[in-house]
Amino acid sequence: MEIPFKQKLFYFFPVLFCFCLPFGYELVSPITSLWVLVSFFNLNKEFFLKGFKNKNLWLFWSFFFLTLVSALFSSNKEEALTSIEISMSFLVFPYLFFCFNYPLEILKRCLAAFVSGCFFACLFLIGRALFYTYDGHSEYFSYGFFSYFLHSSYLAMYLILAIAIVVLFYKQWFHGNKSILYSSYFFIAIFTASVFFSGSRMGIIGFFLCVPLLALYRMRLKLNTKTISLSLLGLVVMVLLFVKLLPNTYDRFYWLLHPDTIQLDKTSSESTAVRILIWEQANNLIAQNFWLGTGIGDANDTLQKAYRENGMTGAFSKNLNAHNQFLQTFIGLGFFGFMLLLVITVGQFIKALAKKRFLLFYFSLLIVLNFLVESMLLTAAGVLFFAFFFCLLNLVNEKKLYAA
């Protein structure tokens, strides 16, 4: 049966979204708008009503409407409008995923397109860094200099998920295509190198936590003393190469490796030290506005006021947020918003673990780790990634993707 053009177009946009996501939100925002527009011409009453029975849809919509109400009562209207705009992903993606029917092939193409987008983005970043290195600027192989399209933490998070998709599915999906199978090893190498080039501390920590879990899961039926020993050896070699080849990035872990030397200087803008000071102020603000919060539009203003009053000139000058999404949400939305976010994230993590859904567990672990040190839902790059893949991975079980 021939698929109508309007339906083909509807299926095209999520694939295009996935490919463009690693290149920054400027590309994916208009793609999402077009995807929503085309969806109105593909509504099916049966699937639309079925979507309203999905618990995840109501969790996301509840978080969005709580944000909306909080924004209406915020004093800083400009910040409130920005918060509503960014939070639209919580409204849009549950509608797009849970109220429509997607063939398994389309979901598979979305994941493969995301891997391809990450690969071409990394090739550009590495080529750009090589160009600048040739010109005498080797710093372009580290941290913010390397990560051109996204914040380095988000880039690393994207790539760690892309590694999982390649490891879990490419052997099954492309078993008849040796060129793609051999290329997949190159993908993993490029993604791994780019995670370290990004210089993101949480990205590298996430890599050393998530990727060994991925390897153990992939080899779970072949685990023996030899494979475990070889895996540990490979991990040690990777750490040694990291220390030897990327000393500047390794130096960023100094505070983590020597916590006793952290100086809580209120004028400091060093990220580890300033985070500790910020989290102290965040907890104070939570205690003062426990139930309803300060209002989503006033959360950062309230933090800035606390920085100024407590002499935290480093955090104040850089206009830093809470650098922890759970604290950021608690400050802005209060207890109920915080609990809702816990159910969406930690609850999903526990549910995935209980139901033995490894990819959803892996994704949830990655999200929770990054939420602990970044206010991800304040940025389009963070919320688009989170909302899209949360909905997609809840829509399909990876066992079906294995058989695709």
N, C-alpha and C positions, 0 to 999 in steps of 0.2 A: 504493500500500500504506500502510495506516494505521500510524503510528509508535506503539508502546506508550507508555503514560503514564510508566512508569519510565525509558524512554529519553529522552522529552521532558524529564523532570525532570533527568536527568543532563546533558543539553545546556544546560539553563537556567542551571546554577550557574556555569560558566566565563564566561558572558555577564554575569551579575550580579556576579561577582568583578571583572571588568574595569571595570564602571561604578562600583563602590564603591571601587576601589583608590585613586583620588585623594583620597578622604575619610578615609583613615587605616586602619591595620591593625586597629583595634578592630572594624570592620565585616567585613573580609575574612577574618579568622581563623575565625569561626564558619561563614562561607560555605564556606570550604575544607574544614572538618570535615564539613559536610553533603554536599558534593560527593564526598568520599572514602566516606562512608557509603552514598550512593546508588550509587556505582560497584560495590559488591559485588553488587548486584542486576542489574548489566548486564555481568558478566564473560562474555567469549567466549574459549573456549580457544585458538582460532586466533590471534586478535589479541594475547591475553595472552602466549603463547609467542613470538610475533613480536617483541613489545616487548623481550624479554630478549636479542634479538640486536642491539639498538641500542647503538652504542658510547657515545653521549652518556648513555644511562641508566647505564651502568657507570662512566663518568667521575664523574657526580654521586653515585652510590651509594658509590663509593670515597671520595670526599671526605667524605660523611656518616659512613661507618664509621670513617674515620681520625679524624674529630672525636669520634666516640663513644668510641673506644679511648683517645684522648688525654684525654678528660673523665674516664674511669674512673680514670686515674692522676694526676689533678690534685688538689692539696691543697685548693683552694677549691671545695668541692662545690656550693655555691650558684651560683657563677659557672659551674661546669661544667654544671649542670642547665639553666641559662639558655641556654648555648651549644648544648646538644643540642636544646632546644625551638625555638630560632631556626633551627637547621640542618635541622629536619625538612622544610623546603621542598625540600632536595636529595634527600630520599627520596620525598616525596609527588608532586611535579609530574612527574618522569620517568615514574612509574607511571601517573598520570592521563592523560598525553599519549601516551606511546609504547606503552601496552598496550591502547589502545582506538581505535576507528575514529570519526573525526569527519568529517561532511560538510563540504565546503568552505564552505557557507553559514553554518555555525556558527562557523567560524574567522573568517569575514568579520564576522559579528555581534560577535564578541569585540573585534575591532579598532575597529569603529564604536562599540561601547559604551564602550570606553576613552576615545575622543575625546569622546563625550557626557558622560562622567563628569568629564573634565578641564574641559570647558566650563562645566558647572553649578558645579563647585567654584570655578572662577575668577570666575564671576558672584557667588557668595557672598562671596569674598574681596574683590573690588572694591567690592561693595555695603557690606560691613562697613567697609572702609577709608574710603569716602565718608562713612559715618555718623559715624565717629570724627573725620574731618577737619572735618566740619560742627560738631562739638563742640569743635574747637580742637586736635585731636591729629593733625597731618599725618604724624607718624612711622609711622602705620599703613599707609602706602604704601611701606614699606621694610623689607627683611630679615625678621627673625623676627617683627616686629609684623604684617607682611602675611601670612606663611605660617602659617596657623592650624592646618591639619590635619597638615602634614608639616614636617620640617626643610626649610629653603629650598633646599638643594642638591638634595634629592630631588624637590621640587616642580618645579624648573627642568628636571631630567632627564626627568621624566614629560612635561612640556609639549613639550620638544624632540622626543621620540618622537612625540607626538600630532601635531605639525606635519608630520612626515614622512608619517604615515598619511594625513592630509588631502591633502597635495600629491601623493602617489603614486597614491592609489586613488579619491578621491571623484569625480573627473571620470568615471572608468569606471563606478563603482558606481551613480552617481545621474545619469547623463547624461539621463535622461528626466524628472528632477525639478528644475526650475529653482530652486525655493525653497531646496532643500538646497544646490544648487551655489552660489547667491549667498550663502547663510549660511556656506558653508565659508570664504569670504574673511574674514568676521567672526570665525570661529573662529580663524583664523591671527593676526588682529590682536589678539584677546583673549589668546591664548597668548603671543604675542611681548611684549605689554605686561606680562603677569604674570611672565614670565621676568625682566624688568628690575626690576619691583617687588619680586621675591623678594630681590634684592640679593646673590644667591649669585655669588661671583667665578668659581667653576668653571662655574656655570650659564651665566653671560654669556660666558665664554671658549668653553664648549662650543657655545653658540648661534652665535658668530661663526666657529667652525670647521666645525660640522656643517651648519648651514642653507645657507651658500654652496655646500657640496658637494652638498647636496640640490638646490639650484636649478640647478647646472651639470648634474647628472645628468638632471633633468627636462627641461632644454632642450638636451640633448646633440645632438639631431638638427637643431636650429635655431641652433646656435652660429655667430655671425659677429661682426665688429667692433662692430656696433651693439648687439647684445644683451649682449656682454661689457662694453661701455662703460656701458650703462644699469644693468647689475647692479652694477658698481663704484661708480657714482654713487649708487645706492640704498643701498649699504653705507656709503658716506661720510656720506650724509644721516642714516642711522640712528645712526651713531656720534656725530654732532654733536648730534642730538636727545637722545641718551642723556646726553651731557655737560651740555647746557643744562637739560633738564627734570628730571634726577635727579642733582643735584650731590652729595647725600649718598652715594648708591650709587657714583658715580664716585670719590669720595674713598677708598672701600675699596680701590681699585686703586693707591693712591699708592705702596705698597711695591713693587708689581710694576713700576711705571713708573720708580721711582727705587731700584733695588736697592742702590745704593751707600750709601743712607742707612739701611739696616736696622741697627738696634742689637740685637745679640744679648744682651739683658738677661735674665738667668736668672730675674728676678722678674716678667718681662713675661707677660701673657696675650694680647697682640696675636697674632692667628692666624698671620700669615705668619712673624713672628720666632720664635714658640714652636714652629711646625712644624719649622723647621730644627733647633732644639735637640732636639726630640723624635726626629727622624729620626737624629740623631747617637747618641742613647742606644739607639734601636732597633737600629742597626747593631752597637753594642757587645754588646747582648744576643744578637743572632743569632750573632755570633762565639763567644760563650760556650756557646751551646746549639744548635750548627749542625745536627746530624743529626736529633735527636728533638724539639727545641724545649723550651719550659718546661712544656708542658701547656696545653691550650686554656683551662682554667679559671684558670690562674695567670698568663697573659700580662699582663693589666692590673695585677695585683698586683706583678709583677716590674718593670713600667714605673714604677709609683708609687714603688717602693723606689729605683729609679735616679734619679727626679726628686728625691726627698728627700735622697739621698746627694750629689747634685751641685748642690744649692741652687736647683733649678728650682721655686721656690715658686708661680709662676703656673700651670704645668702641674699641679703637685701639688694645689693648692687646687681646681682644676676637675676633677680626676680624669680627665684626658684620656687617650684611647687613642692609638694610633700615628698616626692620621690618614693612613693609607695602608694599604689592604687587603692589598697584597702583603707589606709589612713586618709587619703584624699577624699574618698567617697564618704567616709565617716564624718569628716569635717563638713562637707557640703550638704549631704543628704541625711545625716544623723544615723541613729541606730537601725531604722528600718531599711534604709538604703544599703547600709553595711551588711546587714543580714541577707538581703536579697542578692548582693554581689557574692557573698560567701556560698549561698546555695548554687548560684550559677557556675562558680569556679571550683571551689573545694568540693562541693556536692557532686559536681560532674566528675571530678577526679576520683572520688570514692565509688561512684556508680560505675565508672568505666573499669575500675579495678575489680569490683565485685562481679561484673558481667564478663570479665576477661576480654574486653575490647581494647586491644593493645594500642592501636593508633590513636584512639580517643584519649586513652590514659596518657600516652606520650605527649599529645598536644596539650592536655590539661596540666600536666607537670610543667611543661615549658611555659605555659601562661602564668601559673602560680609563681614560679621562680621569678619571672620578669615583673609581675605585679608587686613583688616584695621590694623591688628597688627602683621601679619606674612608675610614674602615673600615666600608664599607657592609654587610658581612655580619655585623656585630654588632647590626644593627637589623632589626626585622621589616619595616619599610617598604622597606629596601634589598634584603633577601634575597628577599622575596615578588616584588618587581618583577623582579629579576634572574632568578630561577629560572623564573617563569611565562613571561616573554617569550623567554627562551633556548629553552625547550622548544617553545613555540608556533612561533617563527620557524624552528626546525630541523625542525618537522613538515611545513611547507608552503613551497614555493617561491613567491616573489612573482609569478612569471610566471603561476601558476595563479590567484592572487588578482586579477591584472589582468583575467583573462578571466571572473572570477566575475560 
